[in-house]
Amino acid sequence: MSARQITLPFRARRAEVQIDSNADLVGRSYEDGIATITVIETCLSDQSRVMVKRDLDGHVWSMPAWLMRLVFRETQQKRAA
């Protein structure tokens, strides 16, 4: 009996590399009271969400990237006169 590999015709040739549109959020942080919230990475299962970490207790959770963009936009607009 000889061993042969069978390839099916509907198999993808190569995986396409997708550009992460939320990579610019990684590393950004804001202060909420005495805690600092930092974006640590994009969510592996859903590219529209980011993982954030609170430095006060080390709690990590995911939230929508559009919400983090809204938070960063609001904090940048607050300026002293």
CORVEN-V173753 format. One record per residue. RES is the residue in one small letter. PHI is phi as a letter, one per 20 degrees, with the letter a starting at -180 (* if undefined). PSI is psi in degrees with one decimal (NA if undefined). OMEGA is omega in whole degrees, 0 to 359 (999 if undefined). Layout:
RES/PHI/PSI/OMEGA  RES/PHI/PSI/OMEGA
This chain:
m/*/126.1/180  s/d/143.8/181  a/e/128.7/178  r/c/145.7/177  q/e/132.0/180  i/d/128.6/176  t/d/134.7/181  l/e/148.5/186  p/f/-18.9/183  f/e/13.9/179  r/f/138.2/180  a/f/138.6/181  r/f/-51.1/179  r/b/150.1/176  a/f/130.9/180  e/e/135.3/178  v/e/124.1/180  q/e/137.3/178  i/e/128.7/181  d/e/111.8/183  s/f/-12.5/181  n/d/13.2/181  a/f/-23.8/180  d/f/-16.8/179  l/e/-21.7/184  v/f/128.5/180  g/n/-14.0/179  r/f/150.6/182  s/b/162.8/175  y/b/158.7/181  e/d/133.8/178  d/c/92.1/185  g/m/-120.8/179  i/e/-5.2/181  a/e/150.9/174  t/d/125.7/180  i/d/126.2/184  t/c/136.3/174  v/f/121.3/185  i/d/-28.2/179  e/a/169.5/172  t/e/151.2/182  c/f/133.9/183  l/f/-33.9/183  s/e/-23.7/182  d/b/110.5/184  q/f/-8.9/179  s/e/2.5/180  r/c/155.2/177  v/c/154.1/177  m/e/130.3/180  v/c/154.1/182  k/c/134.1/176  r/e/124.2/185  d/f/-19.9/183  l/f/-46.6/181  d/c/-0.1/178  g/m/11.4/181  h/f/134.1/181  v/c/135.5/176  w/b/169.1/178  s/d/151.3/177  m/b/159.4/181  p/f/141.4/181  a/f/-32.9/181  w/f/-31.9/178  l/f/-39.3/177  m/f/-38.3/177  r/f/-38.5/178  l/f/-41.3/179  v/f/-45.4/181  f/f/-33.3/178  r/f/-41.1/180  e/f/-38.2/181  t/f/-27.7/179  q/f/-26.4/182  q/f/-18.9/180  k/f/111.9/181  r/c/150.0/177  a/f/144.5/182  a/e/NA/999
